[in-house]
C-alpha cells in the first residue's frame, strides 16, 4: 500500500507552488529572523482545512474559515511572534489587512488568501510594518522556498518540520508536500500547531476536504502533549492539479493511494511536532483496544495520555500501571475492571485487572526507553484508538512557568 | 448564620464516639507508625457517605458501598500503606475480612462496619497481620483517640487534619467532628482522599445522606490538584443522636444550621488537604460567574483549574490570562469571547475578551502571592461555580516521578 516515496522539497516539491519568507519585526525581542511566510500556487487551486474547535478563536482562524469557502484559493500568508488572538475587532481587521495586502502583492483576490498567526496573544499586530513586508512577497517567492517558509513560522521549535512524498496516479507523478510548526501549547505564550500542505494532484474541493479531515483525524488529532488546545491550531491544504492526473474520485484505488500518502505526510509531521516539544524526554504511544466503541477507546486513551500522574512517572522511569488503571477508570469509557489487561511494549503488566506475572524490573526496562507503547485491552468490545504523547518533566514546568 | 464554634477533639468531640489506632506493619518500609485506624460509635448510629465515581474502584469501596445500606452502622476501620485496589477477588475477600475482624473485636455485626484503605495499589494486603492488629481494637479505642486515628490514616500528608464544631440545636449541644487525609492523587503510588465525620446529632439516615452529599458538593468536589480521581476516594459520616436534640427535619431552620456547620467541617478539611499537597506552592481560587448554566460554569472553572499551562505559569508568577481564555475556550462551556471579563484579585485583566487597562506589573503582583483568586465573568447568564486548586511545580513532578 505504501506506493509513495519520500522526496525533498517540502511544500514546493509539488509543481507550480512557490514559497518564501520576509522579516517584518513582529517579535518584541531583537532578532532579524524572518517572521512571515508565504505559500502560493501559481495556478488556480482548491483548498481544504481544519481549524481549532476552541470557542476562543484567534482572528486569523475566523478570517480563514470564511475565505476557505471560496471556490478558488491561491495563497497562504502566516506570521510567527504574535497570535493575533484575544485582540477583539482590531484583530479581525488586522487579519483581513494581511489577506488584502497579500492579495494586492500577488495580484489575486482577497478571498483567495488564507491567513494564520502564531505567537504571543492579546497584543495587536504591528500591522503597518507587516503590510510593508507583505509587499515584498513577489520578490521572495521561489519554487525552492519551502524551507524558508518553514523557518519563518517556527516559534519554540528547535528545528524546521518539512516533508514531501511522490506517487504515481494514472501515469502521472503526483506530489504532496508539507511544513509544520509546533509544539502544541508548549510555547510560554500560547503556541499553536500550524501545518500547511500542498499537492499538485487534481481532485475536487469537496474530496480534498474529506481527504484532509481524514488525514488530520489519523494524525494531528492523535497527538497530545498537555491536553490543552490552542486558539490558533490550523491545518490547510492546497491542491492545484498541476500534475495532470485524472481527477481523483472517492472509492477509487488511486484516491486510496493518495489518501494513504497524505496520511503519511500528516502523521510524519504530527510525530515530529511531539518529538520536538520543549522539555519532553519520552514519546509514549497509548493504544486502547477491546473497547465497546471507538469513542470509549478514545476517552480511555486520552485520559491515560493526559494524566499528569502517568506522565510524571514515565519521566521518572516508573511503570506505575496503577495510574493507568486509575485513568481509564475515570475516563468515562465503559470499563470492567476485572477484564482489563495492560501491556508495556508487549509485556503484560496487568491481567484481569490485577498485577500480572511479568517481573517489575522488566517493566522498568521498558519505561527506561525513550519510546515505548502502553497497550490497554478492555476485552469488552472490538473498538480501538491510539494516541501519541509525551512525559511531563521538570523542564516542561520550567519552560512554561513564564516570565 | 455561622452559629457554631470550633472546638478541639476531632471525631471524638461528639458524644459516644471513640477512636484509636494500631500498628499492623502494612508498609514495606521499616516503620512502627500505626497504620490502622478505628472510629466507633458506642451506641447505634446511622451512616452516610460518598464514594469515588471512578470505574476502577478499590475493594474496600465496593464493600463499604454494600455495608452502608445497613440501617445501623457502628464502626469504621481504615488502613494506610496499601490501597487494596486492583487486587481482584482476593482484594474483596480481604476487605470483607477487615470488616469481619473489626465486628468480632467490637462485638457488632459485620455489615455495621465500613472499611477504607489508602496507599500502594496492586499489592495484596498482609491480611493475617492486619487481623491480629484489629483484634486489639477494644484496647486502643478511647473517647480522646481522634488524633491517633488521624495520624494512622496519613500517607504523604505532612500533618494531621482534624476539626470539630459545636452548635446548639433545640437546646442541646450538638457536635460534628472530622478527620481527613490527602492529598488527592498526590502520593507517588496513588493516593486517596479519605474523610471521616462523626456527629452526635439526631437525624434520619436519609437526611444524613442528603446532608453529606450537599456538603461534599460544596467542598471536596470543589478541590482539584491534578484532575486525577483516585480509586479509593471516600467520605463517611456517622450520626448517633447522643446529643439528644429533637430529630432534625428537612426544611427546618435547625437543619439549615446543622448543614451549615457540616459544610464548614468539610470545607475546612478540603482546604487543608489542598494546602498540604506535596510540591504545591500556590493556592488559587477559580470563580466562574455569568455562565449560561451551573454545569457550564463548572466546566469552565475546572478547565482553568486543571490546565497544565495555567498551573505552570502560576508557579512562575506569570499572570498569562491568555491561558485562562484558552482554557475556558476549550472547556465546552458556552462562551462568547467578546463578552468575557477576567479579574485577578479584583483587578481587571481582560475586558470584552481582550486586554484591559490594568498594568501587567499589577497583575504580576497578584500572582506573586501565595493565595489569589481568578474570577471569570462570562456575561451570558447567571450561573456560577468556584473551584479551589494549586499551581504545578517542579517539586510536584519530582515527587510524582516515582521510583
Interface residues (C-beta under 8 A of the other chain):
Chain A: X53 X54 X55 X56 X57 X85 X86 X87 X88 X91 X120 X121 X122 X123 X185 X188 X189 X190 X226 X227 X228 X229 X230 X231 X307 X308 X309 X312 X313 X315 X316 X317 X318 X320 X321 X322 X323 X325 X326 X327 X328 X329 X330 X331 X333 X334 X335 X337 X338 X340 X350 X352 X353 X354 X355 X364 X392 X393 X394 X396 X397 X398 X400 X401 X402 X403
Chain B: X53 X54 X55 X56 X57 X83 X85 X86 X87 X88 X91 X120 X121 X122 X123 X185 X188 X189 X190 X226 X227 X228 X229 X230 X231 X307 X308 X309 X312 X313 X315 X316 X317 X318 X320 X321 X322 X323 X325 X326 X327 X328 X329 X330 X331 X333 X334 X335 X337 X338 X340 X350 X352 X353 X354 X355 X364 X392 X393 X394 X396 X397 X398 X400 X401 X402 X403
